[in-house]
């Protein structure tokens, strides 16, 4: 099953369009546990790669894709909202493709912030 690429996915996607609802639910459960339990949060921060590579998450993080790389876990609070600056595509076939891409980035940022 192909991995979900938030940048390559059109901005009007629904959960069904992401392809693997079970995977999304499993990731959501892990993040929810971390958000609601200080013990689970500490564990998630220390072990995010291994947690997100669990077989139950089916096609979670690809071990080869994250080998030798760090994975940063940041937590929004009432006083702090984190915005992730992604690696981005830099060449486009035309201005419309760039505009569509910028909309997807904007969507991801706005959905990632509360």
C-alpha positions in Angstrom: 0.0 0.0 0.0 1.4 3.4 -0.9 2.4 5.7 2.0 0.4 8.8 2.7 2.3 11.9 1.4 0.6 15.0 2.8 2.3 17.3 0.3 1.3 15.1 -2.7 -2.3 14.7 -1.5 -4.8 17.2 -2.8 -6.0 19.7 -0.2 -9.6 18.4 -0.3 -8.8 14.9 0.8 -11.0 12.9 3.2 -9.9 10.1 5.6 -11.0 7.5 3.0 -8.7 9.1 0.4 -5.7 8.5 2.6 -5.9 4.9 1.9 -5.4 3.1 5.2 -8.0 4.0 7.8 -6.6 1.4 10.3 -3.2 2.9 10.1 -4.5 6.4 10.7 -6.5 5.1 13.7 -3.5 3.3 15.1 -1.3 6.5 14.8 -4.1 8.6 16.3 -4.4 6.2 19.2 -0.6 6.5 19.9 -0.7 10.3 19.7 -3.8 10.5 21.9 -2.2 8.3 24.5 0.9 10.6 24.5 -1.3 13.7 24.7 -3.3 12.4 27.7 -0.7 10.7 29.8 2.5 12.1 31.0 4.0 8.6 31.2 3.0 7.8 27.6 4.2 11.2 26.4 7.7 10.6 27.9 7.7 7.1 26.3 6.6 8.5 22.9 9.3 11.2 23.0 12.0 8.7 23.7 10.7 5.9 21.4 8.7 7.6 18.7 10.5 5.8 15.8 10.0 2.4 17.2 6.4 3.2 18.3 5.5 4.4 14.8 7.2 1.4 13.2 5.1 -1.1 15.0 3.5 -3.8 12.8 0.1 -2.8 14.2 0.6 0.6 12.4 1.0 -1.2 9.0 3.3 0.8 6.8 4.2 3.3 9.5 7.6 4.9 9.3 9.8 3.1 6.9 13.0 2.1 8.9 15.2 2.8 5.8 13.7 6.3 5.4 14.5 7.3 9.0 17.8 5.4 9.5 20.4 7.8 10.8 17.9 10.7 11.1 16.4 12.2 14.2 12.7 12.4 14.8 11.5 15.4 16.8 8.3 15.3 18.8 6.9 18.7 19.7 3.9 19.3 21.9 1.4 22.1 21.5 0.2 23.7 24.7 -2.2 26.5 25.6 0.7 28.9 25.2 2.7 27.4 22.3 1.6 26.3 18.8 4.3 24.6 16.7 4.5 24.9 12.9 6.5 22.4 11.0 8.5 23.8 8.0 8.6 20.8 5.7 11.1 19.9 3.0 9.5 21.3 -0.1 9.3 20.7 -3.8 11.2 23.5 -5.6 10.5 23.0 -9.3 7.1 23.1 -10.9 5.9 22.5 -14.4 3.9 25.7 -14.4 2.5 28.4 -12.1 -0.7 26.5 -11.5 1.1 23.5 -10.2 3.1 25.7 -7.8 -0.1 27.4 -6.6 -1.8 24.1 -6.0 1.3 22.9 -4.1 1.4 26.1 -1.9 -2.3 25.6 -1.1 -1.6 22.0 0.1 1.2 23.3 2.3 -1.1 26.0 3.7 -3.8 23.4 4.4 -1.3 21.1 6.2 -0.1 24.0 8.4 -3.6 25.1 9.2 -4.7 21.6 10.0 -1.7 21.0 12.1 -2.3 24.0 14.2 -5.3 24.4 16.4 
